[in-house]
Structures are given as C-alpha cells and as structure tokens.
Amino acid sequence: MQIAKRYDPAAVESKWYAHWEERGYFSSQPDDREPYAIVIPPPNVTGVLHMGHMLNNTVQDILIRKARLDGKNACWVPGTDHASIATEAKVVRMLREKGIKKSDLTREEFLKYAWEWREKYGGIILQQLRKLGASCDWERTAFTMDETRSAAVIEVFVDLYRKGKIYRGLRMVNWDPEAKTVLSNEEVLYNDEDTTLSYVTYPVEGTDRTLTVATTRPETILGDTAIAVHPDDERYGDLVGKTAMVPLVNRKIPVIADRYVDREFGTGALKITPAHDPNDYEIGVRHGLEVIDVLNPDGTMSPKAEFFVGEDRDDARKLMVQALQELGQLVKTETYRHAVGRSERTNVIIEPRLSRQWYVDMQSLAEPALKAVLEGEITFFPAKYQNIYRHWMENIRDWCISRQLWWGQRVPAWYLGEGEDEQVFVAPTADEALEMAREATGQASLTAADLRQDEDVVDTWFSSWLWPITVFNGFQDEKDIAYYYPTRVLVTGWDIIFLWVARMIMAGYEWKGERPFDHVYFTGMVRDKQRRKMSKQLGNSPDALKLIQDFGADGVRFGILSSSPAGGDLLFDESMCEQGSKFCNKIWNALRLIKGWQVAKETSEDERTKNGMAVEWFRSLLHQMLSESAERFAQYKLSEGLMSLYSFIWNDFCSWYLEMIKPPYGEAIDAETYEATIAFFEQICVMLHPYMPFITEEVWHSLRERESGDDCMVASYPVAGTVDASILASVAAAQELISKVRELRNDNNIGRNDPVTIHVEGNALGLRDHAALRVLISRLAVVGELEFGGDIPSDATPVMIRKERLFIDLPVTIDPEEERARLTKELDYYKGFVTTVERKLSNERFVQNAPAEIVEKERRKLADGQEKIRILEESLAALAD
C-alpha cells in the first residue's frame, strides 16, 4: 500500500466521517448489549460553534467512542434548545431589518417568521459539530420545542399544577427591560460595579428638619411611599410617625420604623420604593404601603412617575439629579461600588418589578435530588461541586417559570372572568379547559371564545430540565426510556449546575423515580493565557472552525483536552493545537517508516533475540498503559489519559521501540517482529481513537488490507494483560545507560557512530546473563565492545546505573574534575527545583483548590526531579570511587 508523504487532515476527516455515517456507526437501537447513553447539553438554536462547545463536545465524543470500543451500545443524543429570549431577539432584529415591527404582528404571524428563521439557521451548530468529529446519533436529533418535547412540557406543567406544585403568585421578580421578560434568580449574574450614591433631603412636614437618604437610583424617588429608619436609632426616634415630602412630586409619605434598616449605611434613613426593590416591597407589605410603579416594561419612565415620562431610566437618573440640584435637595454624590445584577442573556441591568407569575414549588422537589448526590447515587467529578450543589439545594427558592415572550411553549392556563372573579383552568388543551370551565361554573353554554389563554410561555429551562427523559420520548413510549435511562454521564459546565443539572435530577426523581444519569463530569471555563474568560467583546476567542481548518480536528481536540482537567479552567493556547498537529505527523511518519521496511523470512540470531526482547518489553509496557488508561477513564481524568498516551506513543513507541527493532540500512526485518509491530500499532490506534479519531482510522486502514466493516471505530478495545516487571526494569536500566552514553558523546563532541567500550563490573544490570540486553545496548549506544572483567583503563568514565557501576571508555579523555564540577552544578539546580515543587505541594490550599491535573503535573515534576537527582548522585558517587 502506497503511503502518502504528508498527512492531510482535511481530506482524511471528510472521508472518514462520511464513511462512519454511511456505515450507521453513530446510530443506536435497544438490543442485548449494555447501554451507554449520553445526552448533549443542547446548544442554543441561535448558536455557532465556540471554544466552550469544542471542549464540552470533545469530552462527550471521547466517552462515547470509548464506550463503542468497549462493546457497549453507545447512544449520544444530539439536539438544540429553542432559547426563548435569544431566539426571539434574533427574529425581532431580522424583522426590523425588513421594516416589520413585532407589535404590528399577531402571535401566529410572529411564530411563522420564528419557525422560518429556525429552519434556516437553527441547525448550523449541529453541522459544525460534525467537523469536530462528534459521533452523535443524528437520527435522534431533538429540539426542545418540537412536537414531542412540547407535549411533555405541557403534560408536566399540568401534572405539577394538579399536584399543587405549580402556583401563580404576585411577587417581586427580576425583569429584563431589553427582552421585556422576567428571569429566574439563576439567570441574573452579579458583579461589583462602580455607581454613584446620591444624598437627597426630604423635608419633614410640621418641622424645620429634613431627612437625608442615600440612593443609587434617584429616578425611583418618584415612586417613594415611605422613609424607614431603625426603631433603635436615636437620631430619628422623634420623627417616626411624621410625614415627609417626596421631592418634585411633593407626595406626602410616612416616616416608619423597621428593623431591616442598616443604621450604618448612608445616613441610616432608607427611601422605600415598594415597586422597585424586593426588600422595599417586603417592608411595604409589613406596613401596608402604596405601590407606585414608575417604570414601563422597557425601562422608560411611566406616566405614574409624573416627571421625565418616556425617558430611559438612565437618562431619567441624570435628569433627576439635575432637578434635585436645582431644588437644593441634593446634598452630595460619591462613588459607590456594589453588586449589580445583569441579565445573563442581554447583559442589561435587571429591574426589580412587581408581577404576577407562575412558580414551581422547589422545596417539594429538592429532597430526593439532594439525597441522591449526598448518598452517592449520582457522582460528581470533581467531587468538590457536591458542596456547592448541597448549599444551593438546602437554600432553594421557588422557580419563576413564566416568560413574557411568544417563542416557546405557551402556558397551558385559560382564564374566565376578570379581577376578583377571575377563574383559572389548567389543562393540556383548550377543549379540556373549556370542559373544566363548564363543569366548574355549571354553564354548559360557555364557548372557547369565553376563555382566554395565558399570553406567557414557560421558561426554556422548563423544557430542558426534562431532556434526559424527553429525548427518549419517556412520557409516551417505554421502549427507549426503559433501555437507555438512566443515562451514563452528563458532561456540562459547572456554571449551570443550578440552572440545569439540579433541575434535571429533580425531574428524574419526580417522573421516573430514579436518577437521570450516574455521573456528572464538570468541565471548566475556557480562558486565554492571561486567564481571561473568552468573549467576543475581548476579542480573545479564536474562530473554532478556523482552528480545525488550520490544525485539523484531531489537532484541535488534542489542544483543547491536553490542558483541560475536570472542573478546572482551560487556559487555551493555540500552540497546543499545533502540538496536536505535530503529534499527528509523528504518528504518520512512524507509519511510513514501518510500511517502508522489507520483511524477511529469515534473520540473524542476534536480531531475533534483540527484537524478541523489544517485543516483550513493549507488550508489557502496553499492558501497563492499558491498566492505567482504564483507571483514568473511570475517574474521568481524560486530559491526564491523553498526555500519558502522547508520551507513550511519542517516546516509548515511536522513539525507543521502533529504534530497537529498526533493521540496519538495506536489510529486512523478520516477519514475526513486523507482525507484532503492526499489531501493536493497531492497539495504539484503538487506544488513541476516542481522543483523535481521524488519524487513527486512517492509520488503521493503512497498516494492512481490511475487509468491509473492519474499522478502527468499531474495533475491540484492548484488554490489559500480564505485565513483566523484570523486563521493564531491565530495559529501563538499559535505556538509562544508552542515554548516558549519548549524553557523554554529545558533551564531548564524539560522533554518534564512533564506537565506545563499556566495561562491566561483575554482572551489573544482569548484562552477563542477558544476551538480548547486550545486543540492544551495543546497537543503540554504538558500543564496540562490552567487556566483562579484565583491566579497566584509568581514563574510563565511571557511571552508576540503578546503583550498579559501569565504566565507559570514550575515544577522548574526560577530565574527572571537570565532569564532577558539571554534575555538581546540575545536581544543585535539580535540588533547588525539587525544593520549589515540594514547597508548592506542601501548600494545603494549593493542593485542595488547584485543578487535579495541575496538582498531578506538579507531582510528576517532583518525581522526575527526584529521579534526576538519583542519577546525578549515582554518577558523582561513581566518580568518587
């Protein structure tokens, strides 16, 4: 078979992905094998592939490909999320560009445009995932707003309502003025920001005194209905019960006493605006205060404000400060830093707003979901996220699930009557709601026109919390859900542990009576080398598809995963993708080397002996790697697993093993060794395939002729066998000796082909009894003679290998003092290096808080440094003797 000189990722990737799809390898149906199911965290239908998707889906693909190789019935379900807020914003923007306003359309007309938009753009990211190599069961592609998922959402809403676990209530909510919808608490992101604290005076009626309050929101003064002070604050005790005057509007408001007031903040007097602050609202309820909403849903001032009507809240704030200055009621302003809540979707500042919304009683759902994690029925990787989960679940608040949008599943509630006479009927369909209304009222003449359906849709997360159930049609058909559920592992970012992970667990126990998945693997955030979160605003997020184009999918997968410990942030550096690309080339060059050898039926006894030992050594090394790999997969230490494979393939296979067996120039390799080497390479391909599927499939088919269906992707993952510790130790010692000879050659400018003599004391390293080891050392170290006994030249260089002494006689004389000085200097360096690493590992905070991969890397550095110290000390000891 002719092997191309260069590895071409683009051609290889398109060829093999099409082949895999054509063979149906991604598809899964229930059978008698062990199921291994993963459900994709559905990306927004508005989305395009970014670095977070690349990380998350690479991890999932690794796990699902490994499961296939293990003979399991692997099923990776893809799909997208309808993303109510983001998608509606995209459609509104698209319509605006066409000169169409949403307000000019009926709901049905708008949804027609929305579905057209979804059909045109909604599957882009799933197509892009194919470029990464994602082996999803595309025939099972789901959408959170398709018929099956929507039916489940309605069924669940009705079920919870009838159980008394969904209710409608008037509460202070988080309002997004740009999207014009309510958000749940988990969709609000808080960060410290600088703002201005304005000190404003309120005249107290019937006195010559004023009350000064400090506020960051002077525009809401127009909605004030009280001033509150602490009941124990002696400064204001005599003013409680009196009346103050609101600036500009001159509204009379009471001065009240409430223990909520912080006497240390500002002046100790607090303006109370029940319509625009959740704490003010609670105070208002306790004291029976009026609620005056001075803001419209879009964040502009409402007619109830009386001033600045129609102005944006930010502009109104400036106008209000100016007006207060003119009235002489602005005492001062100062910079104030505090936590500001912004919408996760639009990034605008959230507006507290009093609104009647639908809620889920989370207390009733939380207990079994919390117990499942605490008792180990569901395992988190890394385990540290269990404490975060527990804290949230033990302090859970009810979930606001209604959204003031059109794109989404409409709330299945119908209303009859108005005001206090209003009745609500929750049912799966309008016809069922009508029957309920007729029965409740005794009015058989009621028609559908007498009822009006709720205008809101349910929160997008109310659909996705059912994802592990609904992707298998678990509310309507038992066939798939009974086989695939619970799924094996969920791979997701820790940032949605509350928004999605916790809620899926609750849903699993509520409707299926068991966990939705066995394990949760939390990925970290993708950051740049400066530890900044990647974002379009910073311009530090690379084009994911361009990376694949430049480095190949395997190179990018390597680059992403090689620095991505579970739960730890990925400090992405494009050079890691370049390293992955070079790794592909290294593997390809190894293939070209092997396939370029001539195979002989007969070979020399020395070669057969030496090759036999090399084969047995590598077989034991391979089995050792398989055992370690199994443990890493079990612990989801995928980054560590990849880097171990990288070292194993690059150093042990491509460098040492192939050099050991490579036939002399112009000669052939024996058939037995060649066949063993091909078999080793095949096993390497299978082991590496989950991480780098394209290069491994191409190499697999280049190693030998294959029958149809004999593909790497569906091969059997190798099983770890017996490890011969003695041969590993013998070859390790030989490698150390060979490296030492090469080091001495390099340091003393001795040609690599100039033979040296090695004098062996006694049976050092077992060389007297180990012919194969002698052949290996003689060949790779270019040794002219291996002498046992006899006189040792006085100028021979002594070396200690594994506490055994040998002498290397070089074609040049080495000054022992210069060599001692060189080794001492190098030893001092490594001692300092080891001390630094030991200090870092003795830091308990570092060990507990740093990503496991980083800690493990430091431990490896320590072990390598300690081994280097051992070798240097042995070399110095040899010189001393």
N, C-alpha and C positions, 0 to 999 in steps of 0.2 A: 504494500500500500504506500503510495506516494504521500509524504507528509509535507505540507506547506512550510515554507521557510519561516513565515511570520504568522503569529496568531491574530486572527481578525475577529474581534468581538462582535461587531455589528452583524456580519454575515452569519456567524455561528448562532447568535442569540435568536435572530428571526427564524432561522431554520429549525432549531430545536424546539422553540416554543410552539411553532405551528405543528410540529410532529407530535409533541405531547398532547396538544388539544385534539388532533386528529385521532390519536390512539385512545382518547377518552380517559386518560390517566387522572384527570382532575375530578372526574365525576364519581359520585358515591351513591350507592343504594344499600339499604339494610341487607345484611347477609349473616353468615355464621361466624364472621371474624369479630375480634374485639373492636368496638368503635372508638374512634379518636376524633372528636369534633371540636372545632374552634369557630366561633362567630366573630366576624370582623367588627371592630368598633366602627359603625357606619360613618364614613366621612360625609360632610355636608354636600348636598346635591349641587351647591354653588362652588364646590372646592376644586382646586387643581393641586397636583402633587407637590408637597413641600417636604422639608427635611424631617419634620415630625412624622409625617406619613411614611417616609422612607424607612425610618428607624422602626416604627411600630410594625409595619408590614413585612420588613425583612425578618424580624424576630418570629412573627407568625409563620412565615414561609419556611423558616428553618425547622420549626417544631413540627409542622405538618408534613414536610418532606421526610424528616427523620421517622415519623410515625409510619409512613408508607413503607419505608425501607425495613422497618421492624415487622412488617406484615399485617399491620392494623388497617382497618377500614377508615382511612383518613378522609375527613369531610371538613373543608374550610368554606364556610358560607359567606359570600360577599353581599354587599348591599350599600345603599346610601340613605342618609337621613334627610327628611324634607326641609329641615331647618327653617321653621316658620318665619322668624324675624329676618334672617339674612336673605332668604329667597324672596319674600315679599318686597324687601327693599330693592333687590335687583330688578324685579318685574316693574315696580313703580318707576325706577330710573329708566328702564327700557321704554316704558310707555311715555314718560316725559319727553324723551328724545323724539318720539313720534308725534308730540303735541297733544297727548291724551292725559288727562288728569284722572287719578283713581276715583276722585269724588264724582266724576261725570259718568262712572260706570256702575252697573248693578253688580251685585256679588257674583252672579253667574257669568257675566261678561268678563269680570276681572279674572275669575278662576279659569276661564277658557284661555286667556292670554298666559296665565301662570303655567298651565299644563303644556302649552305650546313651548314655552321657554324651557320647561323641564325636559321635554322630549329632545330639544335641540342641544342643550348644554349639560343636562343633568348627569350624563354618563361619562363625561370626559375623564374624570379621575379614575374610574374603573378601567378605562382603556389604557391610561398611563401606568396603572399598576402592572399591567402585562409586561411593560418594558422592564420593570424591576425583576420580573420572573415569578410574580405571585401566582401560585398554583391553586387558585380558588376554583370551586365548583361553580362555574359561571352559569350553569343551567339552573342553579338555585338562587340566583341573584334576587334580592328582596329590596323593597323600598318602603320606608316607614309610613307612606301614605297610599300604598297600593291597596287593592280591594281586601286582601287577606289581613294585612296589618291594621287597616282602618276598622274592619269588622271587629277585630279583637279589642281595639281601643274602646269602641262603643260598648261592647259586652262588659269589659272590665269597669268602665265608668258606672254603668247601670248596676252591676253587681255590688260595687263598693257603696253606692248610694243606698241600695236596699239593705245593706248590712249596717248602715249608719256610719260608714267610714268616710263618706264624702258629704260635705255640707256647704252651704252658701252663707257667707258672712260679710258684714261691713267692718273693714279693718283698714289700718294704715298699711299701704303697700309701697313697694319700690316701683317708681314709674319712670319709664324711658321716654322723654319728650320727643326724641327723634323718631323712634319706632312707634310711638304712641301706644305703648302696651305696658302692662305690668310685668315684672320679672320676679322670679323667686329669689330668696336670700342668697342662694348659691351662684346666681348669675350676676351678682354685684361684686366687683373687685375693689378692694380698699387699698389706697396708697397714701402716704403722707405727702401733702402738698402745701405750699405757701398760699395764704389768702390774707385778706385784710379784716381786722377786727375793728368795728366802728363803735365808739362810745356815744350813746344818744340819750338826751334828757327828756323825761316825761313830766310835765307839771302835775302836781298833786292838788286836786280841787279843794278849795277852802283853806289852803295853807300857802305859805310863801316858799315851800320846799319843792324840790324836784327829785325824781328817782332816775338814776343813770344806769342804763343797761348796756352790756357789750354784746354785739351780734356780728356774725359773719354774713348775715343775709338781711341787710337793711330793707330790701324791697318787700320782704314779708311783713314789715311793720304795719303795712296797710291791712293786714289780716289779724292783728293782735286782738285778743279778747280778755287779757288779764296780764298783770305783772305779779310774779311769785317771788317770795323771799322765804328763807328758812325760819321756822317758828321760833328757833332759839337765837336768832340773830338780833342782838340788842340794838343794832343800828336802825333797824326798820320796824321794831315791835309796835311803835305808836302809829305806824302808817297802815298796818293791816286793817282791812275793812273800809278804808277810804277809797276814793276814786281818782284815777289818773286819766290824763288826756292823751290819746294817740296823736302823734304829730301828723300834720297835713289834714287828716280826715276829722280831727277833733272828736273822736269817738270816746265816750266815757267807758272806762274799763275798771274792774275792781282790783285792788291790791290784795292778794291772797297769801296764805302761809301754807307751804308744802315741804315735806322733808326731802323730797327729791332734789331740791336746790342745793348746789355746791356753793358754800359760803366763800370758798377760796377762789372760785373762778370769776374773772372780771371784777364786777362791783358787788357780787353777791345777790344782785337782783336779776331776775330772768324774765324776759318777754315771753309770753305764752301765745303761740300761734297754732291752735289745735289742728288746723287743716294741713300744716306743712312740716310737722315734726312728730315722729312716733311717740316720743316722751311727752311732748306738749299735749298730744292727743289724750294720753293716759291721764295726765293732770286735769285736762278738760273734762274728762268723764267723771273723775272724782269730785270735781267742783261744779259740774253742771254748766260748763261754759259754752257759749255760742261758737259754732264752727263757720268761719268765713274763708272760702277758697278763692284766693286772689290770682290763681294761675289757671290758664287754659291747658288742655291736654298737650298742646305743642310747646309749652313752656313760655308762652306770651302772657302778659297781664290781662286778667279777665275784667269784665265790667264791674265786678264786686270790689275791685281794687280802687275804683273811682279815679285814680290818677295813673298816667302812663299806660292807659288801656291799649292793647295791641302791641306794645313794645316787648321785645325779647327780654327774658329775665336778667340777662347780663347787662343789657343796656339800661333797663329799669333800675338796676342796682346803682349804676353811676348817676342816673338822674335823681335818684332818691338821696344819695349822698350830697349832691349839689343843692337840692332843695333844703335839706337839713342844715347845711352851712348857711344858706340864705336866711333861714328862720332863727339861726343862732342856737340850734339844738344839737349840733354836732360838736362834742367836746374834743375829741381827738380820734385818730386812727393809728393802728400799729400792725406790723406784720405778725401773722399768727400761723403756725404750722400745725396742721391736724389731719386726721384720716378723712379722705374724701372718697365716696363711693361712686364708681363709674360703671356703666353698662358693659358687660362682657362683650356684647355684640356691636354696639355703636360707639363705645368709649365716651359717651356724653355723661355729664354728671347726673346722677339719679335724683329724682324729685320725690320726696315722700308725699303720698297722696291718699286721701281717704276714699276708699272704693269698695263696692260690693263685688266679691269674687268667689270662685269655687275653691275649696280647700280639701286636701286629703288629711285625715286624722292619722298622723305618722306614729304616734305612740302605740296605736293598736297593731301596727305592722312591724315595729322595730325589734321587739323582744326576741323572736326566733332568729332573726337575721343577725343580731348581736351575738346570741348564744352560739350560732354556727361557726363564727370566726374565733371567738374566745375559746371554744372547746376543740378547735382544730378540725372541724368537719370541712371547713374551707381554709386553705393555707395561703398566706400572703408571702410573696417573695419580692423584696426583702421583708423580713418579719417586723421591722420597725414600724411599718404602716398600720400594724394592728392597733397600736396605741392611739394613733390619730383617728382611726375608724371608731374605736371604742368611745373616745371623748365625744365625737360628733353624735354617735348613736345614743349615748346616755343623756345628751342635752338637745335632743332633736326637737325641731319645731315643725308645725304643720306646713304642708306644701301647698302653695298657691299655684293652681294648675290652669286657670283660665287666662287667655291671652286675647287682646283686643285686635285681632287680625282676621283676615279672610282665608289665608293659606294655611290649611291644617284641618284636623278632624273637628267638625263643629260640635259644640257641647250638646249632648242629646237631652235637652230640657226644653219643655214647652210651657208657656205661661198663659194663664186665663185671668182676665181682670187686671186692675191697676191698684197701686198703692197698698193700703192695708188689706184690701180684698183680693190681692193677687194670690193665685194658687200656682204651684209648680208641679209638673208631671214629668218625671224622668223615665224614658223608655227607649228601646233600641230604634223604633221607627215612629214617624208622625202618626201612623194609623193606630199603633198601640197607645200612644199618648192620648189620642182622641178618645179611644175606648175607656181609658182610665179617667179622663175628664168627665165623660158622660156618666160613668158609674159613680164618681165622687159627688157630682152635682145633681144627679138624677134627671139631667136634661138630655133626653135622647135626641133632641133636635140640634144639638151642637154639631158644627161642621169644622173642617180643618181651618177654614177662614177665621174661626173664632179664636184659634190658638196662634201664638207667635213663638217661633223658636228662638232660643238664646242666640245672640249675634256673635258670641265669642267662640274661639277654637280652644282646644286643650293644648297645654304646653307640649312642645316637641318631645321633651324627655318623658312625657306620659306615654308616648309611643315606644321610645327606645328602651324604657325600663322593662318592656315585655319581650325584647329582642330575642333572647335565648329560647323563649317559648314560641314566639310567632314565626320565626324563620323556619320552624319545623311544623307550622300550622297546628300548634299544640292545643288550640281551643276547639278545633273542629275535627281533627283526624289523629288517631292514636298511633298510627303505624310508625311514622318517623320519630315522633317525640318519645315513644317508648324505647326506641333503639338508641338514639343519639343523646338523649337527655338523662342525667346532667352532662354538659359538655366537659371537656378535659381541662382546658385552661383558658383564661381570659388574659389577653395582652393589652394593656392600656397605660396611659399616663397617670401618674399619681394625682394630677390636678383635677381629675373628675371622679375621685374616689367617692364623693358625696353625690354629685350630680347624677352619676350613672351606676357605679359599682354597687354602692349600698342599696340603691333602689331596685336594681336587678335581683339582688339577694332577697330583698323583701318580697318582690313579686313572685320569685321562685317558691318561697315557702307559702305564700298566700294561695297560689293557684295550682301548684304542683306538689306541695307538701315536702319539697326537698330542695337542696341547693341547685343553683343554675350551672355551677362549674366547680371543679375540685380545687383548682389553683388560680391565683391571680398573680400575674407577673407584671410588676410596675416598671415601666421604662422611665428614664429621667427626661429632662428637658434638653433639647439640642441647643447648645450655645457655641459662640465663636471662641477663638483662642483667648480673648480678653474676658471670657466668662459672661459676655452679654447675651441675653436671650435673642435668638434670631428673629428679625422682623423686617417687614418691608420699609418701615419708617427709618430704621438704622441703615438699611441697605447692606446688611451683612449676611443675608440669607441667599445662598447660591441657587441657581436655577437647577432643580433636581434633574430634569431631563437633559440639560446640557452636560451635567456631570456624567450621566450614563453615556452620552454621546462621546465624551472625551476619554473616559476611562473604562467603559464597558460596565454592564450591570454587575458582574462579579467583582470588579474592582471597587465599585461604589459600595456594594454590600460589605466587602471586606473593610473598607474605610470607615463605614458607619459603625459596624459592630466591633471592630478591633479596639475602640475606645469607649465602649458603651456598657458599663456594668449595670446590673439590675438596680433600678431605683436611683442610680447616680447620674448626674448630668453628663451629657456627651459634649466634650469640648472639641467640636468639629474642626478639622484641619484638612484642606483639600489634598495635602501631601499624603495623607493616609490612603486616599483613593488611588493616588499614584503608586503607593507601595503595593496596593492590591493588584494594580495592573501589572507591576513588575513581577509579582508572585505568579500571575497567570503565565507570563513569559518564561519564568523559571521552570514551571511545570511543563510548558510546551517544549522548551529546549531539552528537558530530560526525556521527553517522549521521542524527540528527533534523534537524540543520542542513542537510545535503546534500539529504535527501529532501524538505525543505521548499521548496527552490528551484524556481522556474518555469524551464522550458527553452525558449529561443527559437531559432528557426531562423536569425535574423539578429541581429547585434550590431555595435557600433561598431568601427571600425578600431583605435582605441586599446585598447579592451578585448580585442580579438582578439590584438593584438600583445603586450600585457601578459600575458594568460593563456597565450599560446603560450610565452613565455619561462618563466613559472612552471611550466608542464607539463614543459618540457625540463629545467629546473633540478631539479625533484623526481624526474624519471625518472633523472637521473644520480645523485642522492643515494640513490635506491632501489637502483640497481645497486651503488653503493659499499657500502651496508649489506648487500646480499646477499653480496658478496665477503667482507666482514668476518665475517658470520654463518657462512659455510662454514668459515672458519678456526677460529672459536670452537667449533663443533661438533666439528671434527677434534681439537681439543685438550681437549675436554670442559670448556670454560670456559663453562658454561651460565649461571651467575649473571651473569657479565660480558655474555654474549649477551643475556640478558633485560633488563638495565639499559640496554644500548645501544638495544635496541628500544623500551624505555619512553621514553627521551629522544627518539628518532627520531619516534615516534608522537605523543607529547605536544607536543614543541616544533616539530619540523620539519613534521609533517603537520597536526595539529590547530591549532596556533598560526600558524605562518608561511604554509604553503601555502594553507590554507583562507582565511586573511585576504587573501592575494594575489588569489585568484580570486573571492572572495565578491562577488556582484553588488550594486550600490547598492540601497538600500531601494526596494522597489516595482518593481525591474527584474528581468529574467530573465538567466540565464547561457546562453552559447552551447552548442549541443548537443555540439560537438567537445570542449570543455573538460569538460563534465559527464560525458561518456562516459569520458574519460581519468581523471577523478577517481574514478569508480565502479571502473574497472579498477585504479587504484592502491589503493583501499580493499580490493578483493578480494585483491590480492597481500599487503597488510598482514595481512589475516585469515589467510592461509595461513602467512605467516612467524611470526605470533604463536600460531597454533593449537597447536603442541606444548606451549607453556607454559600457555596459557589457552584450553582447547578449547571451553568452553561459550559464552562471549561471542562468540567468533569465528564459531562455527557459526550463532548467532542473527543476528549482523550480516550474515554471508554471505547468508543467506536473505532478509534484509530489504532488501538492496541492489537486487535485481531478482528477477523471477519465475524459478523454477528448474524444470527437468524432474526427474522422479524419478531419484534416484541422483546428481544434481549437488550433492554435499555438500562442504563445506569439508574435512572429514576425509579425503576421498579425492581431493582436487584434486591438481594437479601443483605441486610446489614451484617457485617462480620461479627462473629461471636468470639469473645476473649477466650484464649486457651491458656495452656501452661506457660509460665514464664521461667526460663532457666536463669536464675540469678547468678550462677557461677560464670556463665558465658558473657553475661552483661558486664560483670565485674572485670573479667579478663580483657575484653575488648576496650572497656573504658580505660584501663591501665595502659593498654597498647596505644590508644588514641592520645593519651597524655604524653607518652614517650615520643610518639611521632610528632606531636605539636611542639614538644620541647626541641627536638632535632631541627624542625623547620624554623623555630624561633632563633636558634643559635646560627643557623645558616643566614637568616635574614640580618641578624645583628652584626654578623661578621663578613657580610658580602661574599658568601660562598655560593656558588652556582647550585641551582636546585638539582642538577644531575651529577654533581661531584660526589662520589661515594664517601661515606664515613664508616668508621668502625665502631661498633658498640661492644664493650667488654662487660660481661655479665658475671657478677659475684654469686657463687653458689647456684641456686635455682631461682633467682629473683624473677618475680612475676610469673613463675612457673614456666619460663621460656624453655628450659632444658627438656621438659616433658611435653611441650605443646608445639608440635611442628607447624600447625596451621598459623599459630600466632607469630611464629618466627618468620614465616613466608610473608605474612601481612605487613609486619614491621619492616622487613627487608625491602619490600617493594615500595610501600608508601613513604618511608623515610629515606629511601635510596641508600640503603646500608650495603656496603661492600662485604663486610664480614660481621657476623655475630659470634664473638669468641667467648668460650666458657673456660675459666681457669687461665693459667699462664700469667706471665708478667703484664702488668698494666703500665703503659707509658706514663712517665711522670707528668707530662703536659696534657694528659687526657682530662676532660672536664667532668667532674663528678656531678651526678644528678640524683635526686631522691624522687622516686615514683611510688606512691602508695606505701611510703616508709621502707621501700626497698632501694638499695643503692646500685647504680649502674654508672659506667664511665663512657663518655662519648669522645672518641678520638677524631678530631677535625683536621682538615688539610692545613689549617693555620693554628698558631698558638694563641691561646686566650690568657691574658693576664689575670690571675686569680683575684688580685686585689681590685682591679677594675670591675670584674664581674661581681665581686662581693659588694662593692660600692653601688653598682647599678641595682642589684637585687635588694639591697637595704633601702635605697631610695624608693623603689617600687613598693616594698613592704610597708614603709612608713605611710605612703599615700593610701594604701588599702586599709591600714589600721584606722586612719583618720576617717576614711569613707564609711567603714563599718560602724565606728562610734557615732557618726552622724545619723545613720539609719537606725541604729539601736535606740538613740535618743528619741527619734520620731516614733518608733514603735512602742516605747515605754510611756508615751503620752496617751493616757487613757481616753482623753477627749478625741484625739485623732483616730484611735482605733475604733471607737464607738460610732463616731459621726461621719468619717470618711467613707466613700463608696467601697464596698467589699473588694472590688477589683483593684482599687488603688492600694488598699492595705495589703492585698495579696502580692501586688507588684513590689511593694517595699520589702515584704518578707523574702521574695525571690532575690531581690538585690542583696539582701543581707546574706542569704545562703551562698550566692555567687561570690560575694566579697570574702566570706569566711573560707570558702574553698580555695580562692586565690591566695589568701594568707597561708593556708596549709601548704600549698605547693611552693610558695616562696620560702617559707620557713624550712621546708624539707631541702630545697635547693641550697639554702645557706648552710644548713647542717651538713650537707654533703661536702661543701667546700671546706667547712671547719675540720672535717675529719681527714 
